[in-house]
Amino acid sequence: MIAKLNRMLIAELWMVGVQLPMIVAMLEFGYILAATKFAKTSSSVATTKWADLTASKKEQDTLNKENARKERFKTLDKICGVVSLVYFFLFNLIYWVAV
């Protein structure tokens, strides 16, 4: 099927298919940066271990929310990395078998 297509179209398909994981990674990075920048957290709360011991209840809740948000970002990063890797290998497998 792909053998009947124009060679230029095949090259364009390759370029788009290879660049897609990079575009997804940039969008994910932008989302994490924007979410970090615009998060509604108290800037007066330090994130050191000592602050964890001396923090009040409200500050402790803020630190817990901050840590939970960081864990969600780590999970999102791992999921996107695995999905991109699987996509890249499948794309190459299908592309080179079809060509």
Secondary structure, DSSP 8 states (H G I E B T S, - for coil): -GGGS-HHHHHHHHHHHHHHHHHHHHHHHHHHHHHHHT----TTS--SHHHHHH--HHHHHHHHHHHHHHHHHHHHHHHHHHHHHHHHHHHHHHHHHH-
